[in-house]
């Protein structure tokens, strides 16, 4: 069952991510729930060396949403 139209667009997610990046915050993941966008900062002390870059993950997600 659908919850209705989204209250934000992919550009809103990208703007939030870009703002965090410009502020020097490394984003571990982006959580989207109930019309709320949450950026979870990456803790560099616990980051894995082989963890995928958040920018690549965001671009992949945006590409999938554009289809």
Backbone as CSV, one residue per row, in Angstrom:
resi,resn,N_x,N_y,N_z,CA_x,CA_y,CA_z,C_x,C_y,C_z
1,UNK,0.841,-1.175,0.000,0.000,0.000,0.000,0.888,1.241,0.000
2,UNK,0.602,2.150,-0.874,1.374,3.373,-1.006,1.004,4.366,0.101
3,UNK,1.994,5.143,0.507,1.764,6.163,1.537,1.482,7.525,0.924
4,UNK,1.348,7.592,-0.392,1.078,8.855,-1.048,2.334,9.446,-1.641
5,UNK,2.221,10.618,-2.216,3.371,11.235,-2.869,4.449,11.646,-1.861
6,UNK,5.673,11.623,-2.333,6.800,12.022,-1.501,6.693,13.516,-1.177
7,UNK,7.148,13.877,0.015,7.110,15.282,0.416,8.383,16.013,0.020
8,UNK,9.321,15.307,-0.602,10.546,15.929,-1.081,10.966,15.244,-2.371
9,UNK,11.905,15.835,-3.053,12.381,15.313,-4.332,13.854,14.935,-4.225
10,UNK,14.351,14.250,-5.244,15.744,13.830,-5.212,16.692,15.024,-5.152
11,UNK,16.270,16.165,-5.709,17.111,17.355,-5.628,17.271,17.813,-4.176
12,UNK,16.252,17.593,-3.350,16.353,17.934,-1.926,17.403,17.066,-1.239
13,UNK,17.448,15.781,-1.598,18.441,14.871,-1.027,19.834,15.306,-1.462
14,UNK,19.982,15.617,-2.744,21.282,16.046,-3.264,21.728,17.352,-2.615
15,UNK,20.809,18.284,-2.437,21.164,19.558,-1.787,21.636,19.338,-0.355
16,UNK,20.957,18.460,0.370,21.356,18.170,1.753,22.742,17.545,1.778
17,UNK,22.973,16.602,0.867,24.282,15.949,0.807,25.370,16.949,0.437
18,UNK,25.113,17.784,-0.580,26.094,18.780,-1.007,26.396,19.784,0.108
19,UNK,25.378,20.169,0.868,25.584,21.108,1.980,26.470,20.483,3.050
20,UNK,26.242,19.211,3.348,27.086,18.524,4.335,28.513,18.431,3.829
21,UNK,28.672,18.116,2.562,30.006,18.001,1.962,30.745,19.334,2.023
22,UNK,30.042,20.437,1.682,30.655,21.764,1.719,31.028,22.163,3.149
23,UNK,30.305,21.637,4.130,30.604,21.930,5.534,31.727,21.049,6.069
24,UNK,32.214,20.122,5.235,33.313,19.261,5.652,32.873,18.005,6.379
25,UNK,31.591,17.696,6.317,31.059,16.504,6.982,31.069,15.353,5.993
26,UNK,31.694,14.257,6.365,31.681,13.056,5.530,30.447,12.243,5.905
27,UNK,29.647,11.920,4.912,28.376,11.234,5.140,28.556,9.731,4.978
28,UNK,28.173,8.979,6.008,28.254,7.525,5.956,27.070,6.956,5.195
29,UNK,25.891,7.508,5.433,24.691,7.034,4.749,23.600,8.092,4.846
30,UNK,22.624,7.918,3.962,21.459,8.800,3.942,20.246,7.937,4.232
31,UNK,19.482,8.325,5.249,18.276,7.585,5.607,17.060,8.428,5.250
32,UNK,16.094,7.784,4.600,14.866,8.478,4.216,13.707,7.689,4.788
33,UNK,12.976,8.320,5.710,11.848,7.660,6.369,10.760,8.679,6.647
34,UNK,9.548,8.331,6.324,8.367,9.140,6.656,8.548,10.616,6.299
35,UNK,9.075,10.873,5.096,9.221,12.249,4.647,10.349,13.015,5.295
36,UNK,11.277,12.303,5.925,12.397,12.948,6.611,13.702,12.450,6.017
37,UNK,14.617,13.364,5.711,15.940,13.025,5.198,16.923,13.167,6.353
38,UNK,17.660,12.095,6.641,18.660,12.125,7.702,20.013,11.765,7.118
39,UNK,20.996,12.638,7.321,22.361,12.352,6.904,23.127,11.881,8.138
40,UNK,23.686,10.681,8.049,24.431,10.112,9.163,25.917,10.323,8.888
41,UNK,26.597,11.091,9.741,28.019,11.356,9.496,28.870,10.110,9.684
42,UNK,29.950,10.059,8.925,30.871,8.930,9.012,31.847,9.174,10.154
43,UNK,32.052,8.152,10.949,33.031,8.194,12.039,34.330,7.640,11.476
44,UNK,35.278,8.533,11.138,36.514,8.104,10.489,37.346,7.153,11.338
45,UNK,37.189,7.188,12.640,37.985,6.294,13.484,37.543,4.844,13.331
46,UNK,36.286,4.623,12.915,35.773,3.271,12.725,35.527,2.926,11.265
47,UNK,35.874,3.831,10.345,35.596,3.612,8.921,36.490,2.514,8.368
48,UNK,35.900,1.677,7.527,36.664,0.626,6.868,37.383,1.228,5.666
49,UNK,38.574,0.747,5.383,39.341,1.254,4.256,38.666,0.926,2.932
50,UNK,37.932,-0.176,2.888,37.313,-0.588,1.635,35.851,-0.160,1.524
51,UNK,35.393,0.713,2.399,34.001,1.166,2.349,33.784,2.016,1.101
52,UNK,32.653,1.820,0.389,32.401,2.619,-0.813,32.197,4.087,-0.476
53,UNK,32.576,4.931,-1.386,32.456,6.364,-1.195,30.981,6.766,-1.226
54,UNK,30.580,7.608,-0.304,29.181,8.034,-0.213,28.716,8.754,-1.468
55,UNK,29.608,9.466,-2.116,29.239,10.183,-3.334,28.840,9.196,-4.420
56,UNK,29.590,8.116,-4.548,29.276,7.096,-5.548,27.920,6.469,-5.231
57,UNK,27.668,6.168,-3.975,26.394,5.585,-3.574,25.238,6.538,-3.871
58,UNK,25.415,7.813,-3.583,24.369,8.790,-3.850,24.097,8.893,-5.344
59,UNK,25.154,8.951,-6.137,24.974,9.044,-7.586,24.277,7.807,-8.140
60,UNK,24.605,6.633,-7.623,23.923,5.402,-8.039,22.446,5.475,-7.691
61,UNK,22.137,5.951,-6.487,20.743,6.045,-6.058,19.984,7.040,-6.926
62,UNK,20.613,8.197,-7.202,19.962,9.212,-8.025,19.721,8.684,-9.445
63,UNK,20.664,7.915,-9.974,20.515,7.358,-11.319,19.342,6.370,-11.359
64,UNK,19.188,5.562,-10.321,18.087,4.614,-10.273,16.742,5.336,-10.182
65,UNK,16.690,6.419,-9.401,15.448,7.178,-9.243,15.075,7.902,-10.532
66,UNK,16.055,8.238,-11.368,15.799,8.968,-12.603,15.178,8.082,-13.676
67,UNK,15.317,6.773,-13.522,14.788,5.840,-14.540,13.303,5.708,-14.470
